[in-house]
């Protein structure tokens, strides 16, 4: 049990210093559409959103 608490504390500290949450509200029907698409590609919704952002930023990059 102590190991789990230690890891949990580490994860929380890591998140505080290395991650930034981006709240995103979408209508339920849009979420279901996103989820279905992500699953069809073998991804989670979170993974799909991150990939979509990365691909769009790469495409939009001004050189």
N, C-alpha and C positions, 0 to 999 in steps of 0.2 A: 504494500500500500504506500509506503514512503517513497518508493521510486515513482509511482504515478503522481504523487503530489509534487515531487521535485521536477518532473517533466512538465507538469501543468504550469508550475511557476516559471520555468524556463520559457515555455511557449508564450506565456503572457508577456514576459519581458521582451522576448524577441519581437512579438507583434507591436509592442509599444514603440520600439526603436527602429523597426525595419518596414513596417507595413502602414498603409493609409487606406482606410475604408472609404469607398465611394458608394453612398446610398443611391439606389436606382429604383424608382417606382414605375411600374408598368401595369397596364390593365391586365386583369386575370387572363382574358382570352389571348392577349399578346404574349404573356408569360408562357402559356401552354403551347403556343406556336413556336416560341424560342426553345422551349424544353424539348419538344418533339424533334425539331431540327438538330439540336445538339446531340440528342440520343441517337439520331440516325447516322451521325458522324462518330459515334462512340465517345462523346465528350459529356462532361457535366455542363450545366448552364454557366457556371463560373468560368470554366475553361473555355467555353465557346465565346463568352463576352470578352475575355482577355485576348483570345486569338483575333476576334473581329477588330478590336481596338488596335492591336499590333499591325494587322494587315492594312487597315485603313491609314494608320500613321505612316507606314512604309510607302504606300501608294501615293499619299498626299505630300510626301517629302519634297521640299523645294530644293533644287540643286543649283 
